[in-house]
Amino acid sequence: MPYALRRILSGYARDERGSITVEFVLIVPLLFWAFMASYVFFDGYRQSALNVKAAYTVGDLISRETEAINDTYIDSMYALFQTMVRDQAPVGLRISVVRYDAAKDRYYVDWSRVRGIYTYPRNDNNLQDIKARLPQMPDGERVILVESSNTYEPIFNVGFGNLDLDNFVFTRPRFAPQVAWSNV
């Protein structure tokens, strides 16, 4: 009996019929995961690029203003940002005008407004926390600082999880020495 069983098992071990089917069944989940992971990766990259482009657009539009800006203008910039990002996740936009004082080697906030998920505007104290990220500027120079935030939520769960997309863009005013704030 053991000899007959051994002979049957050795014949079964040498038989290669159906091996392609087994290999196919083993590799298809891996190929499917790789396809979904590459889709999620490139979709996240696309979303990140949209966020950066939208932040640069908002900064560029504000830099061209020669009249004082008010809350209605900031609301329209936030609506434009949301339209350009084209994402259902909540977005945040913080717009600040920053001035540099060379004598004190310090940055100051002329004005700052927030929309969306940001909870506080920039002020002189919390501006010093990001001093290393600000550009070197001549005395009295101003820049428009646009900070945006968005959370990328992948459509497929392939192990990446949600990704916070934060952008930090600064633009120099173009047609006026500063972008003024209107209290009207």
N, C-alpha and C positions, 0 to 999 in steps of 0.2 A: 504493500500500500504506500509506504513512503516513497518508493521509487517511482510509482505512477504519478503521484502528486508532484514530485520534483520535475518529472518530464513535462507535465501539463503547464506548470508555472514557468519553466524555462522556455517553452514554446510561446507562451504568452508574453514574456519579456522581450523576445526577439521580434515579435510582430509589430510592425510600424504603421499599420492601418489606423487611421483616425488621429494620428499625431498632429497633423495640421489643424484639425478642429480644436484639439486641446490647447495648442499654442495660441490659436486665435482667441479662444475664450479667456486665456490668461493675459493677453496683451491688450485687448480692446478696452478694458477699464483704464489702463494706463494711458493709452492714446486719447481716450475721451477726456480724462483729467488734464492732460497736457494741452489739448485744444481749448478747454474751458479756462485753464490758467492763463494761456496766452491771450485769450480774449479779455479777461479781467485785467491783465497787466496793461495791455494797450488801451483799454477803455479808461483805466485810471490815469495813464499818461495823457490821454486826450483831455480828460477833465482838468488835470493840472495845467495843461497848456491853455485851456479856455479861461481858467481863473487868472493866470498871469496876463493874458492878453486883455481881459476885461479890466484888471487893475491898471494896466498901462493906459488903456483908453480913458478911464475916468480921470487919471492924473493928467493926461494930455488935454482933455477938454477943460478941466479946471485951470490949467496953466495958460490957456488962451483967453481967459476972462479978463476984461478991463473994468467991468462994473463990480460992485460989491455982491457977494454971494449971500443967500439967505437959506432958511430951512427948506423952502420949496425946491430950490435948486439942488440941495443935498438929497432930498427925497427923489428927485428925478434921476440923479446919479445912481442912487441905490436901485431904482427900478431898471435903469439901463444895465447895471451890473448883473442883476438877477436875470434879465433877458439874455444877456450874452453868455452867462454861465450855463443856462438851460439845464438846471439840476433841481430836483424836487427837495433836496436836503436844505435845511436852513443855512443861509449865508450871513456873513457879517462884513460890514464895511466901516472903517474908521478913517476919516479924512482930517488931516492936521496941517497947519502951516507952521513951519519950524524956522526960527531965526537963530543965527550964530553970533555970539559976542566973543571976539578974539581976546579982549583984555581979561576977561574972566575965564576964558576957555570953557564956555558953557553954552548949551543950547536952550532956547526958550520957545514956548508955544505961544503963537499969536492967537490962534483959535483952533478948536478941535470939535468935531461932531461925529457921532456914532449912529449906525443903523444896524438892525438885525441882531445877531447873537452877541455882539460886543456889549459889555456891561458898563464900561466907563470910557470917557474921552481921555486923550492924552493931556497931561499937565506938566509943569516944569519938573516936578519931582520924579514921576515915572518915566519921563523922557530920558533922564540920566541913566536909567537901567539899560537903554538900548543905544547909548552913546557910541559904542564901538561899531554899530551897524550903520550909523549915519555917515554921509559923505564928508570929506574935508571941504570946508567952505571958507571964503574970505569973510572978513569982519562985516557984519550987518547983512549978509546975504540970507535969502530965504529960499526954502524948498517946500514943495507940497508933498507931504508924506501920505501915501495911500496904503493902508493895511487891509487885507481882505482875508477872510477865513471861510472855509467850506469843508464839509466832511464827505469824502467819497465813500459811498456804500456799494460794494461790488454786487453785481446782479447774481453771481453764482458764488457759493461758499467753497472756495478751493484752498482755504487756509491762510489767505492774506488778511482778512478782517477789514474793519473800517480804517480809513486813512485820513488824517487831518491835513488839509491843504491850506497852508498859511503863506501869504505873500506879503512882501515888504518892498514897496516901489516908491521912489522919490523922483520928482520932476521939478525943474526950475521954472518959475513964471516966465512967460515968453514976451508979452507985450506991455507989461507993467512991472514995476519993481517988487510989487507984492500983490497978493490976492486978498482983498479986504473982506471983512465980514459985516453984513448989514443987520442991524437989530430990528429993522422994519419988517 
